């Protein structure tokens, strides 16, 4: 038998603070990424907002600075481009000198009319943005964090990873890969770097403008116990927990934030 485990009494406090930490949020200029970027700054972090539309990133960075007094930087970034991951890491380190939190939130799910009309180009773009980018950025940032005291990586998946509709099969496959990636990285980067995954359900972000809201409402009544879609701010609590020391013993976890969605039986 091994040596007995030494138990350390708790302090009775839970620390959700992110004071002076540096967070990268990809896909950070809108939707769930925007909500998380704002919340991290409100809790003391400096934030890098990374997305393809640099104007939107810079506008949010300015808003963050005015609202929270924290430093913020907007960076043009394409999650599907391998070399952009190193550039984002280097830009962050040149500006802030450290990285403590990475949120892999950038994603895409293009529409297609039929399975046979899914082109190789569409397939590759979906896999590149949703899976390849998070792998490369997590690998680079995770290695840096591990050699500088640790950190937290938060991947953003989707309920499509476990219950894809016919309209999101490539996307669902990529997000299922993200969840597998989370488990592998959690083991590879332990014990100092924690890697977890948020699995959001239906959130009413700007993409919901393209939905048939009557059909969505009917679905929500039947399959979502909360009876509605989520609001972007409702991802914040889980993200803050995973980013902070409050989740110091949590790694390799997939956290559902889906209103209690009932999934179809296999």
C-alpha positions in Angstrom: 0.0 0.0 0.0 1.1 3.5 -0.7 1.6 6.3 1.8 -1.7 7.6 3.4 -3.1 10.6 1.6 -2.7 13.8 3.6 -6.0 15.7 3.9 -5.8 19.5 4.0 -8.8 21.2 5.6 -10.7 23.6 3.3 -10.7 27.3 4.0 -14.4 27.6 3.7 -14.1 30.1 0.8 -14.3 29.7 -3.0 -12.3 32.0 -5.2 -13.8 32.9 -8.6 -11.4 35.8 -9.0 -9.1 36.2 -12.1 -7.2 39.2 -10.9 -4.2 39.9 -13.2 -4.6 36.7 -15.2 -4.5 36.8 -19.0 -7.3 35.1 -21.0 -7.5 34.4 -24.7 -11.0 33.9 -26.0 -11.3 32.8 -29.6 -14.5 33.6 -31.5 -14.6 36.3 -28.8 -16.3 39.2 -30.6 -19.8 37.9 -30.4 -22.2 35.4 -28.8 -20.9 33.2 -26.1 -17.3 34.3 -26.6 -18.3 37.9 -26.1 -20.1 37.1 -22.8 -17.1 35.2 -21.5 -14.6 37.8 -22.5 -16.6 40.5 -20.7 -17.1 38.3 -17.6 -13.4 37.5 -17.3 -12.5 41.1 -17.4 -15.2 42.0 -14.9 -13.5 39.4 -12.6 -10.0 40.9 -13.0 -8.5 39.4 -16.1 -6.8 41.0 -19.0 -8.4 39.7 -22.2 -7.3 38.9 -25.8 -10.4 38.9 -28.1 -9.5 36.8 -31.2 -11.7 36.4 -34.2 -11.6 36.8 -38.0 -13.2 40.2 -38.0 -10.6 42.4 -36.4 -12.8 45.5 -36.3 -15.3 43.7 -34.1 -12.5 42.4 -31.8 -11.0 45.8 -31.4 -14.4 47.3 -30.7 -15.1 44.8 -27.9 -11.6 45.3 -26.5 -12.3 49.0 -26.2 -15.6 48.3 -24.5 -13.9 45.9 -22.1 -11.3 48.5 -21.1 -13.9 51.2 -20.6 -16.2 48.9 -18.6 -13.7 47.1 -16.4 -10.5 49.1 -16.4 -8.7 46.0 -17.5 -6.3 45.8 -20.5 -7.8 44.2 -23.6 -6.5 43.5 -27.1 -8.4 42.6 -30.3 -6.5 40.3 -32.6 -7.3 39.1 -36.1 -7.3 35.3 -36.0 -8.5 32.4 -38.1 -9.0 29.2 -36.0 -8.6 27.0 -39.1 -5.1 28.3 -40.0 -2.4 26.2 -38.4 0.2 29.1 -38.2 -2.3 31.5 -36.8 -2.3 29.6 -33.5 1.4 30.4 -32.9 0.9 34.0 -34.0 -1.9 34.4 -31.5 0.2 33.0 -28.8 3.2 35.2 -29.6 1.1 38.3 -29.9 -0.4 37.6 -26.4 2.9 37.0 -24.8 4.5 40.1 -26.5 1.6 42.3 -25.1 0.9 40.7 -21.7 3.9 38.5 -20.9 1.8 35.5 -19.9 -1.2 33.3 -20.6 -3.4 31.8 -17.9 -6.7 30.9 -19.6 -7.5 29.9 -23.2 -11.1 29.5 -24.4 -11.4 27.7 -27.7 -14.8 29.1 -28.7 -14.4 29.8 -32.4 -16.6 27.6 -34.5 -18.6 27.3 -37.7 -21.5 25.1 -39.0 -22.3 25.9 -42.7 -25.6 25.0 -44.1 -25.9 22.3 -46.8 -28.9 21.0 -48.8 -28.0 17.3 -48.7 -25.2 15.0 -47.5 -24.0 14.5 -51.1 -23.7 18.2 -51.5 -21.3 18.5 -48.6 -18.1 19.4 -50.5 -14.6 18.5 -49.5 -13.9 22.2 -49.0 -16.9 22.6 -46.6 -15.8 19.4 -44.7 -12.2 20.6 -44.4 -13.2 24.1 -43.2 -15.5 22.7 -40.5 -12.9 20.3 -39.2 -10.2 22.9 -39.4 -12.0 25.6 -37.5 -13.8 23.4 -34.9 -11.1 20.8 -34.2 -7.7 21.5 -35.8 -7.5 25.0 -34.4 -8.4 24.0 -30.8 -5.8 21.2 -30.9 -3.0 23.4 -32.1 -3.7 26.4 -29.9 -4.2 24.2 -26.8 -1.0 22.3 -27.5 1.0 25.5 -27.8 -0.6 27.4 -24.9 -0.8 24.3 -22.8 3.0 23.6 -23.1 3.7 27.3 -22.2 1.4 27.1 -19.2 2.8 23.9 -18.0 6.3 25.4 -17.9 5.1 28.6 -16.2 3.0 27.3 -13.3 -0.2 26.1 -14.9 -3.4 27.4 -16.3 -6.9 26.5 -17.6 -8.0 25.6 -21.1 -11.8 25.6 -21.8 -13.0 24.0 -25.0 -16.5 24.8 -26.3 -18.3 21.9 -27.8 -22.1 21.6 -28.6 -24.9 19.2 -27.9 -24.4 18.3 -31.6 -21.5 16.3 -30.4 -23.9 13.7 -28.9 -27.2 14.5 -30.7 -26.4 15.9 -34.2 -29.3 16.8 -36.4 -29.2 16.0 -40.1 -28.2 19.6 -40.8 -25.0 19.6 -38.7 -23.3 16.2 -39.2 -19.8 17.6 -40.1 -20.1 20.1 -37.2 -21.3 17.4 -34.8 -18.4 15.1 -35.8 -15.9 17.9 -35.2 -17.4 18.8 -31.8 -17.4 15.1 -30.8 -13.7 15.3 -31.6 -13.3 18.4 -29.3 -14.7 16.4 -26.4 -12.2 13.5 -27.0 -9.5 16.1 -27.4 -10.4 17.6 -24.0 -9.9 14.2 -22.3 -6.6 13.6 -24.0 -5.2 17.0 -23.3 -6.3 16.9 -19.7 -4.2 13.8 -19.2 -1.2 15.1 -21.3 -1.0 18.5 -19.6 -1.8 17.4 -16.0 -1.2 18.2 -13.2 -0.7 21.9 -13.6 -2.9 22.7 -16.6 -6.5 21.9 -16.4 -8.5 21.2 -19.6 -12.3 21.1 -19.5 -15.1 21.4 -22.0 -18.4 23.3 -22.0 -21.2 21.6 -24.0 -23.8 24.3 -24.7 -27.3 23.6 -25.8 -29.5 26.0 -27.8 -28.4 29.5 -27.0 -30.1 32.6 -28.4 -27.1 34.3 -29.8 -27.0 36.2 -33.1 -27.1 32.8 -35.0 -30.6 32.3 -33.7 -31.8 35.0 -36.2 -31.6 32.3 -38.9 -33.7 29.9 -36.9 -37.4 29.1 -37.4 -38.3 30.4 -34.0 -41.8 28.9 -34.0 -40.3 25.4 -34.6 -37.7 26.1 -32.0 -40.3 27.0 -29.5 -42.2 23.8 -30.1 -39.0 21.8 -29.7 -38.1 23.6 -26.5 -41.4 22.8 -24.9 -41.0 19.1 -25.7 -37.2 18.6 -25.1 -35.9 21.4 -22.9 -37.2 21.3 -19.3 -36.4 25.0 -18.9 -38.7 25.6 -21.8 -36.5 28.0 -23.7 -33.1 28.7 -25.2 -30.3 30.1 -23.2 -29.1 33.7 -23.1 -25.4 34.3 -23.7 -24.8 35.5 -20.1 -26.0 32.1 -18.9 -22.7 30.4 -20.0 -20.7 32.8 -17.8 -21.0 31.0 -14.5 -19.7 27.7 -15.8 -16.9 29.5 -17.7 -15.8 31.5 -14.6 -15.8 28.4 -12.5 -13.6 26.4 -14.9 -11.2 29.4 -15.5 -10.8 30.1 -11.8 -9.2 28.4 -8.8 -12.7 27.4 -7.7 -12.3 24.4 -10.2 -8.8 23.5 -9.0 -9.7 19.8 -8.8 -11.7 19.6 -12.1 -10.0 18.5 -15.3 -11.1 16.3 -18.2 -14.8 17.2 -17.6 -17.6 17.8 -20.1 -20.0 20.3 -18.5 -23.5 20.4 -20.1 -25.1 23.8 -20.1 -28.3 23.0 -22.0 -31.4 23.7 -19.9 -31.7 20.0 -19.1 -32.2 19.0 -22.7 -33.6 15.6 -23.3 -31.6 13.8 -26.0 -33.2 11.3 -28.4 -32.7 7.7 -27.5 -30.1 5.8 -29.6 
